[in-house]
Amino acid sequence: MPNTHSRLSPAKRAFLSRAQQTADARLTDPDFTVEAFSRLMGLSRSQLFRKVKEATGASVSAFIRSRRLKQALRLMDEGVSPLVKMARECGFGNDTYFRACFKQEYGVPPSEYWKGN
């Protein structure tokens, strides 16, 4: 995500921290949607989109996807989960979509990343 945490105003840093905690608490739920996220944050969809975009440079969907992919990296690095379960444990309802997102974000498919660790 383009903006770095350190360049944000204190209010935006606080918002981003709350958004990350809120998203991270629900990452395993494949039904965790933008709508659910906005309700949990107490914001309208458009307010949430604007604030996430200002803080990260990304859309709300990309923000959630990025948090899920970071969770996948943590699980792989810790050796916690077999790769075949990874997509579901990170809230992706579809293994193919998970692999495509992972490769787009990190440049290698999850299987290659897993082998390298």
Secondary structure, DSSP 8 states (H G I E B T S, - for coil): --S-GGGS-HHHHHHHHHHHHHHHTTTT-TT--HHHHHHHHT--HHHHHHHHHHHHSS-HHHHHHHHHHHHHHHHHHHT-S-HHHHHHHTT-S-HHHHHHHHHHHHSS-HHHHHHH-
